[in-house]
Amino acid sequence: MERVQLADHLSFSRVIHGCWRLADWGYSAGQLLSLIEFCLERGITTFDHADIYGNYTCESRFGDALALKPSLRGQMEIVTKCGIKLPSKYGMKSYDTSKDHIIASVEQSLRNFRTDYIDVLLIHRPDPFMNPEEVAEAFLKLRREGKVRYFGVSNFKRSQLSMLESYLPFPLVTNQIEVSAYRLENLEDGTVDLCLEKRMPPMVWSPLAGGAIFSANDDRAVRLRAALEQVRQELGAETVDEVLYAWLFVHPARMMPIVGSGKRERIDRAVRALSLPLSREQWFAILQSSMGHEVP
């Protein structure tokens, strides 16, 4: 499995396994352990979490599985996020990036995973009420205590990422963003450009657009399906999924797609896509089918 270097002592597997829907898979701890080992056998060593996933249950389920074979912890990178608070007494979701909340969230994540360190902590969403000085204080304390090795963000736009990083004495290592052939916003608004500028490989969520590419009937989806099928046939790929992953893999930003599935065959499709020789012309054919027009 190809590795992506994020810092001097940190690299991720090019394919990342996502645990957003882990609670929906219905796996016992033993079954989840088997899935984790399946990923590791294929070189997928990076696992993506967030404190709120599964209504605050996914981290602990993953920890229960790891407890069955603690030696696996040293073979993986655990990424988790904090900053979103699910409905409170006011019945609404909100954000909390205060120093106290970040530290408390990490302490709970450590208990959930049954580990003494997190490899990378991300702020889950841009917080319009963020005090970057508090975030920096939390990050510095957690790093000094050895509880978090590196830090990043998720869903941050160019100005938001640069603003937060300006308060830190070290660089952020990644921005987890949505990118797919169906969702081009972060390719078009400078978010990916900033990742290239900072040599910051982005993690990519929803690389298959949450299935919209396959199920939607809007003009973009119809055009895109036709282009993807043509490229699939040209490459001899087994599935369109593989073409969608390959479209991300060949981009120079060194994107790392997150495969959020508990099904082994879907994970294998992402791994197979690493070997697809997608050409520049095929890449642009897919892009332009999504845009609905030629590039200028």
C-alpha positions in Angstrom: 0.0 0.0 0.0 1.3 3.4 -0.9 2.1 5.7 2.0 1.6 9.5 2.2 4.0 11.5 4.4 2.3 14.2 6.4 5.1 15.1 8.8 8.6 13.9 9.6 7.3 11.1 11.8 3.8 10.6 10.5 2.5 8.9 7.4 -0.9 7.6 6.4 -2.0 4.8 4.2 -3.2 6.2 0.9 -6.6 4.5 1.5 -8.2 5.4 4.8 -10.9 3.4 6.5 -13.8 5.5 7.8 -15.8 4.6 10.9 -18.7 7.1 10.6 -21.3 4.3 10.2 -19.6 1.7 12.3 -22.6 1.6 14.7 -24.9 0.7 11.8 -22.9 -2.3 10.7 -24.1 -4.5 13.5 -20.7 -6.1 14.1 -19.7 -7.7 17.4 -16.3 -6.7 18.8 -14.9 -9.9 17.3 -16.4 -9.2 13.9 -15.0 -5.6 13.9 -11.6 -6.9 14.9 -11.7 -9.2 11.9 -12.5 -6.2 9.7 -9.7 -4.2 11.2 -7.3 -7.0 10.5 -8.6 -7.3 6.9 -7.7 -3.6 6.4 -4.3 -4.0 8.0 -3.5 -7.0 5.8 -4.1 -4.8 2.7 -1.9 -2.0 4.1 -4.8 0.2 5.2 -3.4 1.4 8.6 -5.2 4.7 9.0 -8.7 4.7 10.7 -10.9 7.8 10.7 -13.2 8.6 13.7 -15.0 11.5 15.4 -16.3 11.8 18.9 -19.9 12.2 17.8 -20.0 9.2 15.3 -22.7 6.8 16.1 -24.2 9.2 18.7 -20.9 9.1 20.6 -20.6 5.2 20.4 -18.3 4.4 17.5 -15.0 5.2 19.2 -15.8 2.9 22.1 -16.9 0.1 19.8 -13.6 0.4 18.0 -11.8 0.3 21.3 -13.7 -2.8 22.4 -12.4 -4.5 19.2 -8.9 -3.4 19.8 -9.0 -4.7 23.4 -9.3 -8.2 22.0 -5.9 -7.7 20.4 -4.1 -4.7 21.8 -0.9 -5.3 19.8 -2.7 -3.9 16.7 -2.6 -0.4 18.2 1.0 0.0 17.2 0.2 -1.0 13.6 -2.3 1.8 12.9 -2.9 5.5 13.0 -6.0 6.7 14.8 -7.5 10.0 13.6 -10.4 11.5 15.5 -12.3 14.8 15.6 -14.0 17.0 18.1 -15.8 20.4 18.2 -19.4 19.4 17.2 -21.9 19.0 20.0 -25.1 17.1 19.2 -28.5 18.5 20.3 -28.4 20.1 23.7 -31.2 21.3 25.9 -32.0 23.8 23.2 -32.6 21.0 20.8 -29.9 22.1 18.3 -26.5 21.1 17.2 -23.7 23.6 18.0 -19.9 23.9 18.0 -17.6 24.0 20.9 -13.9 24.6 20.3 -13.1 25.9 23.7 -9.9 24.8 25.4 -11.8 22.8 28.1 -14.0 21.1 25.6 -11.2 20.0 23.3 -9.2 18.6 26.2 -12.2 16.8 27.7 -13.1 15.4 24.3 -9.6 14.0 23.8 -9.6 12.5 27.3 -12.8 10.7 26.5 -11.5 9.5 23.2 -8.5 8.0 24.9 -10.7 6.1 27.2 -12.9 5.0 24.3 -10.0 3.7 22.3 -8.2 2.3 25.3 -5.1 4.0 24.2 -2.8 6.6 25.7 -2.4 8.7 22.5 -4.2 9.9 19.4 -2.2 10.1 16.2 -4.1 13.1 14.7 -6.8 15.3 16.2 -8.9 17.4 13.9 -11.3 20.2 14.6 -14.4 18.8 13.0 -16.0 22.0 11.5 -15.1 25.7 11.4 -16.5 27.3 14.5 -17.8 30.9 14.0 -17.3 31.4 17.7 -13.8 29.9 17.8 -11.1 31.6 19.9 -8.0 30.5 18.1 -5.8 31.3 21.2 -7.8 28.7 23.2 -7.5 26.1 20.5 -3.8 26.7 20.4 -3.5 26.4 24.1 -5.4 23.1 24.0 -3.3 21.7 21.2 0.0 22.7 22.9 -1.1 21.1 26.2 -2.2 17.9 24.5 1.0 17.6 22.5 3.2 18.4 25.5 1.5 15.6 27.5 1.9 13.2 24.7 -1.8 12.6 24.3 -2.0 13.8 20.7 0.9 13.6 18.3 -0.3 15.9 15.4 -3.2 18.2 14.6 -5.4 19.2 11.7 -8.8 20.4 10.7 -11.8 19.2 8.8 -14.1 21.1 6.4 -12.0 24.3 6.7 -11.8 26.8 3.9 -8.7 28.6 2.9 -9.0 31.6 5.2 -10.2 29.6 8.2 -7.2 27.2 8.0 -4.7 29.9 7.6 -6.2 31.9 10.5 -6.0 29.0 12.9 -2.5 27.9 11.8 -1.2 31.5 12.4 -1.8 30.9 16.1 0.2 27.7 16.2 4.0 27.2 16.5 3.7 24.1 14.3 1.9 23.4 11.0 -1.4 21.5 10.7 -0.9 18.2 8.9 -4.1 17.8 7.0 -7.6 19.2 6.1 -10.3 16.6 5.8 -12.6 17.8 3.0 -15.3 16.6 0.7 -14.1 15.9 -2.9 -15.5 13.7 -5.6 -16.2 13.9 -9.3 -19.7 14.9 -8.3 -18.8 17.5 -5.7 -16.3 19.9 -7.1 -16.6 22.8 -4.7 -13.3 22.3 -2.8 -11.5 21.9 -6.2 -12.9 25.2 -7.4 -12.8 27.5 -4.4 -9.1 27.3 -3.6 -9.3 24.8 -0.7 -7.3 22.1 -2.6 -5.0 24.8 -3.9 -4.1 25.7 -0.3 -3.3 22.1 0.4 -0.9 22.1 -2.5 0.6 25.4 -1.4 1.2 24.1 2.1 2.3 20.6 1.0 -0.6 19.3 3.1 -2.2 16.1 1.8 -6.0 16.3 2.3 -8.1 13.5 3.6 -11.2 13.1 1.4 -14.6 12.2 2.8 -17.5 11.0 0.6 -15.3 10.1 -2.4 -18.3 8.5 -4.0 -20.6 11.4 -3.1 -22.6 9.3 -0.7 -23.8 7.2 -3.5 -25.4 10.2 -5.3 -23.4 9.5 -8.4 -25.2 6.1 -8.8 -28.7 7.1 -7.6 -29.3 10.7 -8.6 -31.2 11.6 -11.8 -30.0 15.2 -12.2 -28.2 16.1 -15.4 -24.8 16.1 -13.7 -25.2 12.6 -12.4 -26.4 11.2 -15.7 -23.5 12.8 -17.6 -21.0 11.6 -15.1 -22.2 8.0 -15.1 -21.8 7.9 -18.8 -18.3 9.2 -18.7 -17.3 7.0 -15.8 -18.6 3.9 -17.6 -16.7 4.8 -20.7 -13.5 5.2 -18.8 -14.2 2.0 -16.8 -14.4 0.1 -20.1 -11.2 1.7 -21.4 -9.2 0.8 -18.3 -10.7 -2.6 -17.9 -11.8 -1.8 -14.3 -14.3 -4.0 -12.6 -16.5 -1.2 -11.2 -17.2 2.5 -11.6 -16.2 2.9 -7.9 -12.6 2.1 -8.9 -12.6 4.9 -11.5 -14.0 7.4 -9.0 -11.2 6.5 -6.5 -8.6 6.6 -9.3 -9.8 10.1 -10.3 -8.8 11.2 -6.8 -5.6 9.2 -6.6 -4.0 10.7 -9.7 -4.5 14.3 -8.5 -1.2 15.9 -7.5 -2.6 17.0 -4.1 -2.0 13.4 -2.9 -5.6 13.0 -1.8 -6.4 10.2 0.7 -10.0 9.0 0.2 -11.9 7.6 3.2 -13.7 4.4 2.5 -16.6 4.5 5.0 -17.9 0.9 4.5 -17.9 -2.2 6.5 -18.1 -4.4 3.4 -14.9 -6.0 2.4 -15.6 -5.9 -1.4 -16.1 -2.1 -1.3 -12.8 -1.6 0.6 -11.0 -3.8 -2.0 -12.4 -1.7 -4.8 -10.5 1.4 -3.4 -7.3 -0.7 -3.1 -7.6 -1.9 -6.7 -8.0 1.7 -7.9 -4.5 2.5 -6.9 -3.2 0.5 -9.8 -5.5 2.0 -12.5 -3.5 4.1 -15.0 -6.0 6.9 -15.4 -4.7 9.3 -18.0 -4.8 13.1 -17.9 -7.3 13.1 -20.8 -9.5 10.6 -19.0 -9.3 12.8 -15.9 -10.5 15.8 -17.8 -13.3 13.8 -19.5 -14.7 13.0 -16.1 -14.2 16.6 -14.8 -16.0 18.1 -17.8 -18.8 15.6 -17.6 -19.5 16.8 -14.1 -19.1 20.5 -15.0 -21.4 20.1 -18.0 -19.1 22.2 -20.2 -15.5 22.3 -21.4 -12.8 24.0 -19.4 -12.2 27.6 -20.5 
